[in-house]
């Protein structure tokens, strides 16, 4: 028992250092205050891969067309990824939106990452200095584009990771997803500020054409199902050290919906976890390993409680310590996203979060998943 407690304490101390490091990084990351009178000069290409998004694509395009941004400096490209619904018809009904049929460029070729191929195809047919990617099910404020571009023009980063938020009702399932994703956003901002890793989300990402071309685009990672965001960010950060960052700006937040059911949720998380073995950045692998084994220790300790009830006190103490520690990071992040009220249920959701981390991490490395009606290895 003494050895077990020693290991648990050691894991907790390592995890505590990590979380407090992220908290410091997030707090030191200055919030960008947008000047809404700013006059941009950069031509941008907004690229949207879409597959069976007839329920969402019109809302997104209306949001983009309503941006406070010069129309002559904005190019919108939707790449239809073999949709079987009304997505192509809806997209082509919008004036000022360029439509690309990905099937023409892939033919009968079977790919493991259609999304990377869609983005790559769009970039080849675009002419913007700044490439901006988002997803077809996203929504944004009218100042989204201006915030991204003004930040780019002031600081000239080669890649800008921008905030993504989940809209949700008050169901525990959606609240769980929202809190989990919000934590990842906090870590994303922290590692960007400290340059201690590369995290971002393709739903709200900007990078220069020059940086994309210099690193060879998705060459070398095009066979990997996921990673059109983080793996590309790693390539750009390696080629242009300290020229990537996170845009901490409320006007830049892109909102998207959480998964509708547990099957879709686990497929999404397994998809994200599946790229872990492809990270060349060993720091990320070490962090993922620490987080995984720390959470696994709670599963093992819970099982041992059936044989040694005296360990129940240790388990409860460890859970309380973990909750308090994680809240220290989540409170400032929730304040940025205006989601402080969601934290009320966070202690209850720990019971779901721990097994979720262990299961999705395991399946991400050894399982297959379904994404956009496709089975992916």
C-alpha positions as CSV (number, residue, x, y, z in Angstrom):
1,X,0.0,0.0,0.0
2,X,2.8,2.4,0.8
3,X,4.3,1.9,-2.7
4,X,0.9,2.6,-4.3
5,X,0.4,5.8,-2.3
6,X,4.0,6.9,-3.2
7,X,3.3,6.4,-6.9
8,X,0.0,8.3,-6.7
9,X,1.6,11.2,-4.8
10,X,4.5,11.3,-7.3
11,X,2.0,11.4,-10.3
12,X,0.0,14.1,-8.6
13,X,3.0,16.3,-8.0
14,X,4.1,16.0,-11.6
15,X,0.5,16.7,-12.7
16,X,0.3,19.6,-10.4
17,X,3.4,21.2,-11.8
18,X,2.0,20.7,-15.3
19,X,-1.4,22.3,-14.5
20,X,0.1,25.2,-12.6
21,X,2.5,25.8,-15.5
22,X,-0.5,25.9,-17.9
23,X,-2.4,28.2,-15.6
24,X,0.6,30.6,-15.5
25,X,0.9,30.5,-19.3
26,X,-2.8,31.2,-19.8
27,X,-2.8,34.1,-17.4
28,X,0.3,35.7,-18.9
29,X,-1.1,35.5,-22.4
30,X,-2.4,39.0,-23.0
31,X,-6.0,39.4,-24.2
32,X,-6.0,41.1,-27.6
33,X,-8.3,44.1,-27.7
34,X,-9.7,44.6,-31.1
35,X,-9.9,48.1,-32.6
36,X,-13.1,47.8,-34.6
37,X,-12.1,50.8,-36.7
38,X,-8.9,49.1,-37.9
39,X,-8.5,49.1,-41.7
40,X,-7.0,45.8,-42.9
41,X,-4.8,45.4,-45.9
42,X,-4.4,41.6,-46.2
43,X,-6.2,39.4,-48.8
44,X,-7.5,36.3,-47.1
45,X,-8.7,33.0,-48.4
46,X,-11.3,31.3,-46.1
47,X,-11.3,27.6,-46.7
48,X,-14.2,25.4,-45.6
49,X,-14.1,21.6,-46.2
50,X,-17.7,20.3,-46.1
51,X,-19.3,16.9,-46.1
52,X,-23.0,16.4,-45.7
53,X,-23.5,19.8,-44.0
54,X,-26.9,20.8,-45.4
55,X,-28.1,21.7,-41.9
56,X,-25.2,24.0,-41.1
57,X,-23.4,25.4,-44.2
58,X,-25.9,28.2,-44.9
59,X,-25.5,29.6,-41.4
60,X,-21.8,29.6,-41.6
61,X,-21.7,31.3,-45.1
62,X,-24.1,33.9,-43.9
63,X,-21.9,34.6,-40.9
64,X,-18.8,35.0,-43.2
65,X,-20.6,37.1,-45.7
66,X,-21.7,39.4,-42.9
67,X,-18.2,40.1,-41.7
68,X,-16.9,43.6,-41.2
69,X,-14.2,43.1,-43.7
70,X,-13.6,44.5,-47.3
71,X,-15.2,42.2,-49.8
72,X,-12.3,42.7,-52.3
73,X,-9.9,41.3,-49.7
74,X,-11.9,38.2,-48.9
75,X,-12.1,35.0,-50.8
76,X,-14.5,32.2,-49.6
77,X,-13.9,28.6,-50.8
78,X,-16.0,25.6,-49.9
79,X,-14.6,22.2,-50.9
80,X,-17.4,19.6,-51.1
81,X,-16.0,16.3,-49.8
82,X,-18.3,13.8,-51.6
83,X,-21.5,15.0,-50.0
84,X,-24.6,12.9,-50.6
85,X,-27.1,15.6,-49.3
86,X,-28.0,19.1,-50.5
87,X,-24.7,20.7,-49.5
88,X,-23.4,21.3,-53.0
89,X,-26.7,23.0,-54.1
90,X,-26.8,25.2,-51.0
91,X,-23.2,26.3,-51.5
92,X,-23.6,27.1,-55.1
93,X,-26.7,29.2,-54.4
94,X,-24.5,31.8,-52.6
95,X,-23.0,34.5,-54.7
96,X,-19.4,35.3,-54.0
97,X,-18.6,31.8,-52.8
98,X,-16.2,29.6,-54.8
99,X,-17.3,25.9,-54.9
100,X,-14.9,23.0,-55.5
101,X,-16.0,19.4,-56.0
102,X,-13.3,17.3,-54.3
103,X,-14.4,14.2,-56.2
104,X,-13.1,15.7,-59.4
105,X,-9.6,15.9,-57.9
106,X,-9.6,12.5,-56.1
107,X,-11.5,10.3,-58.7
108,X,-11.6,6.7,-57.5
109,X,-8.6,7.3,-55.2
110,X,-9.1,6.1,-51.6
111,X,-7.6,8.5,-49.0
112,X,-7.0,8.3,-45.3
113,X,-7.4,12.1,-44.9
114,X,-9.9,13.7,-47.2
115,X,-9.9,16.8,-45.2
116,X,-6.2,17.5,-45.8
117,X,-6.8,16.9,-49.5
118,X,-9.7,19.3,-49.5
119,X,-7.6,22.1,-47.9
120,X,-4.7,21.4,-50.1
121,X,-6.9,21.5,-53.2
122,X,-8.4,24.8,-52.1
123,X,-5.1,26.4,-51.4
124,X,-3.9,25.6,-54.9
125,X,-6.9,27.5,-56.3
126,X,-6.7,30.4,-53.8
127,X,-4.8,33.7,-54.0
128,X,-5.0,35.1,-50.5
129,X,-1.8,36.0,-48.5
130,X,-3.4,34.5,-45.3
131,X,-5.1,31.1,-45.3
132,X,-7.9,30.7,-42.8
133,X,-9.7,27.4,-42.2
134,X,-12.9,26.7,-40.4
135,X,-15.5,24.0,-40.2
136,X,-18.9,23.9,-41.9
137,X,-20.8,23.6,-38.6
138,X,-19.2,26.7,-37.0
139,X,-20.7,30.1,-36.2
140,X,-18.8,33.4,-35.6
141,X,-19.2,37.0,-34.7
142,X,-19.2,39.8,-37.4
143,X,-15.7,40.8,-36.1
144,X,-14.1,37.4,-36.3
145,X,-12.2,38.0,-39.5
146,X,-11.1,41.5,-38.6
147,X,-9.7,40.3,-35.3
148,X,-7.7,37.5,-36.9
149,X,-6.3,39.8,-39.6
150,X,-5.5,42.8,-37.4
151,X,-3.7,40.5,-35.0
152,X,-1.7,39.1,-37.9
153,X,-0.9,42.5,-39.4
154,X,0.3,43.8,-36.0
155,X,2.4,40.8,-34.9
156,X,3.1,39.0,-38.2
157,X,2.9,35.5,-36.8
158,X,3.2,32.7,-39.4
159,X,0.4,30.7,-37.8
160,X,-2.3,31.9,-35.5
161,X,-4.4,29.4,-33.4
162,X,-7.7,31.0,-32.5
163,X,-10.3,30.1,-29.8
164,X,-13.1,27.6,-30.4
165,X,-16.0,27.1,-28.0
166,X,-18.8,24.6,-27.7
167,X,-22.4,25.8,-27.6
168,X,-24.4,23.5,-25.3
169,X,-27.6,23.1,-23.4
170,X,-27.6,22.2,-19.7
171,X,-27.6,18.4,-20.2
172,X,-24.7,16.7,-18.4
173,X,-23.5,15.1,-21.6
174,X,-23.1,18.4,-23.5
175,X,-21.8,20.2,-20.4
176,X,-19.1,17.5,-20.0
177,X,-18.0,18.1,-23.6
178,X,-18.0,21.9,-23.2
179,X,-15.8,21.7,-20.0
180,X,-13.4,19.2,-21.5
181,X,-13.0,21.3,-24.7
182,X,-12.7,24.5,-22.7
183,X,-9.8,22.9,-20.8
184,X,-8.1,22.0,-24.0
185,X,-8.4,25.6,-25.2
186,X,-6.8,26.9,-22.0
187,X,-3.9,24.5,-22.5
188,X,-3.7,25.5,-26.2
189,X,-3.2,29.1,-25.2
190,X,-0.7,28.3,-22.5
191,X,1.6,26.2,-24.7
192,X,1.4,28.8,-27.4
193,X,2.5,31.5,-25.1
194,X,5.3,29.4,-23.5
195,X,6.2,27.8,-26.9
196,X,6.3,24.5,-25.0
197,X,4.2,22.6,-27.5
198,X,2.0,23.0,-30.6
199,X,-1.8,22.8,-30.1
200,X,-4.6,24.3,-32.2
201,X,-7.9,23.5,-33.8
202,X,-8.6,23.6,-37.6
203,X,-12.1,25.1,-36.9
204,X,-10.3,28.4,-36.3
205,X,-6.8,28.5,-37.7
206,X,-4.9,31.0,-39.8
207,X,-1.5,30.7,-41.5
208,X,0.4,32.5,-44.2
209,X,0.7,31.0,-47.7
210,X,4.4,31.6,-47.5
211,X,4.7,29.5,-44.3
212,X,2.5,26.7,-45.8
213,X,4.6,26.6,-49.0
214,X,7.9,26.7,-47.1
215,X,7.1,23.6,-45.0
216,X,5.7,21.7,-48.0
217,X,2.1,21.9,-46.8
218,X,0.9,18.5,-45.6
219,X,3.7,16.6,-47.2
220,X,4.9,13.9,-44.8
221,X,1.6,14.0,-42.8
222,X,-0.9,13.6,-45.6
223,X,-1.4,9.9,-44.9
224,X,-2.5,10.6,-41.3
225,X,-6.3,10.8,-40.9
226,X,-6.2,13.7,-38.4
227,X,-3.7,16.5,-37.9
228,X,-4.5,19.0,-40.5
229,X,-4.1,21.5,-37.7
230,X,-1.6,20.4,-34.9
231,X,0.8,18.5,-37.2
232,X,0.9,21.4,-39.6
233,X,1.5,23.8,-36.7
234,X,4.4,21.7,-35.6
235,X,6.0,21.9,-39.0
236,X,5.6,25.6,-39.2
237,X,6.9,26.1,-35.6
238,X,10.0,24.0,-36.4
239,X,10.7,26.1,-39.5
240,X,9.8,29.4,-37.9
241,X,10.6,29.2,-34.2
242,X,8.4,31.4,-32.0
243,X,6.4,32.6,-34.9
244,X,3.2,30.9,-33.9
245,X,0.7,32.0,-31.2
246,X,-2.8,31.9,-29.8
247,X,-5.2,34.7,-30.4
248,X,-6.8,35.4,-27.0
249,X,-9.6,37.6,-28.2
250,X,-13.4,37.3,-27.6
251,X,-14.3,38.6,-31.0
252,X,-12.2,35.8,-32.6
253,X,-14.1,33.0,-30.9
254,X,-15.7,30.4,-33.2
255,X,-18.6,28.4,-31.8
256,X,-19.5,24.9,-32.8
257,X,-21.9,22.3,-31.5
258,X,-20.9,19.3,-29.3
259,X,-21.5,15.7,-30.4
260,X,-25.1,14.6,-30.4
261,X,-24.5,11.2,-28.8
262,X,-21.9,9.1,-27.1
263,X,-20.9,7.2,-30.2
264,X,-20.1,10.4,-32.2
265,X,-18.4,11.8,-29.1
266,X,-16.0,8.9,-28.8
267,X,-15.3,8.7,-32.5
268,X,-14.3,12.4,-32.4
269,X,-12.1,12.0,-29.3
270,X,-10.5,8.8,-30.7
271,X,-9.8,10.7,-33.9
272,X,-8.0,13.4,-32.0
273,X,-6.1,10.9,-29.9
274,X,-5.1,8.8,-32.9
275,X,-2.5,11.4,-34.0
276,X,-0.5,11.2,-30.7
277,X,1.9,8.6,-32.1
278,X,2.7,10.8,-35.0
279,X,3.9,13.8,-32.9
280,X,7.6,14.4,-33.4
281,X,7.4,16.9,-30.5
282,X,8.5,14.6,-27.6
283,X,7.2,17.1,-25.1
284,X,3.7,16.5,-26.1
285,X,4.1,12.7,-25.9
286,X,5.5,13.1,-22.4
287,X,2.6,15.3,-21.3
288,X,0.0,12.9,-22.8
289,X,1.7,10.0,-21.1
290,X,1.7,11.7,-17.7
291,X,-2.0,12.7,-18.1
292,X,-3.0,9.2,-19.2
293,X,-1.2,7.3,-16.4
294,X,-2.3,9.8,-13.8
295,X,-5.9,9.2,-14.7
296,X,-5.3,5.4,-15.0
297,X,-4.1,5.4,-11.5
298,X,-7.6,6.4,-10.3
299,X,-9.1,3.5,-12.2
300,X,-6.6,1.1,-10.5
301,X,-7.1,2.6,-7.1
302,X,-10.9,2.3,-7.4
303,X,-10.5,-1.4,-8.2
304,X,-8.2,-1.9,-5.3
305,X,-10.8,-0.3,-3.0
306,X,-12.9,-3.5,-3.4
307,X,-10.1,-5.5,-1.8
308,X,-8.8,-2.9,0.6
309,X,-11.6,-0.6,1.8
310,X,-9.1,1.4,3.7
311,X,-7.9,2.9,0.4
312,X,-11.3,4.6,-0.1
313,X,-10.1,7.5,1.9
314,X,-7.0,7.8,-0.2
315,X,-9.1,7.7,-3.4
316,X,-11.5,10.5,-2.1
317,X,-8.6,12.7,-1.0
318,X,-6.9,12.2,-4.4
319,X,-10.1,13.1,-6.3
320,X,-10.6,16.3,-4.2
321,X,-7.0,17.3,-4.8
322,X,-7.3,16.7,-8.6
323,X,-10.6,18.6,-8.8
324,X,-9.2,21.7,-6.9
325,X,-6.0,21.6,-9.0
326,X,-7.9,21.5,-12.3
327,X,-10.3,24.2,-11.2
328,X,-7.4,26.5,-10.7
329,X,-6.8,26.4,-14.4
330,X,-10.4,26.3,-15.5
331,X,-11.6,29.3,-13.6
332,X,-9.5,31.9,-15.6
333,X,-10.3,30.1,-18.8
334,X,-14.0,30.0,-18.1
335,X,-13.9,33.7,-17.4
336,X,-12.6,34.4,-20.9
337,X,-15.3,32.2,-22.5
338,X,-18.0,33.5,-20.1
339,X,-18.7,30.1,-18.8
340,X,-18.1,30.3,-15.1
341,X,-21.5,28.9,-14.3
342,X,-20.6,25.6,-16.0
343,X,-18.0,24.9,-13.4
344,X,-20.6,24.2,-10.7
345,X,-21.1,20.7,-12.0
346,X,-17.4,20.1,-12.7
347,X,-16.7,18.0,-9.5
348,X,-19.6,15.6,-10.5
349,X,-18.2,15.2,-14.0
350,X,-14.9,14.0,-12.7
351,X,-16.4,10.5,-12.4
352,X,-16.9,10.5,-16.2
353,X,-13.8,12.4,-17.2
354,X,-11.3,9.9,-15.7
355,X,-12.6,6.8,-17.5
356,X,-13.1,8.8,-20.7
357,X,-9.4,9.8,-20.8
358,X,-8.3,6.3,-20.2
359,X,-10.6,4.7,-22.8
360,X,-10.2,7.3,-25.6
361,X,-6.5,7.3,-25.2
362,X,-6.4,3.5,-25.5
363,X,-8.7,3.3,-28.4
364,X,-7.0,6.2,-30.1
365,X,-3.8,4.1,-30.4
366,X,-5.2,0.6,-31.1
367,X,-8.7,1.0,-32.4
368,X,-10.5,2.3,-35.5
369,X,-13.2,4.9,-35.7
370,X,-15.9,6.3,-37.9
371,X,-15.8,9.9,-39.1
372,X,-18.1,11.5,-41.6
373,X,-19.6,8.1,-42.4
374,X,-16.2,6.7,-43.2
375,X,-14.3,4.0,-41.3
376,X,-10.8,5.3,-40.6
377,X,-7.7,3.4,-39.4
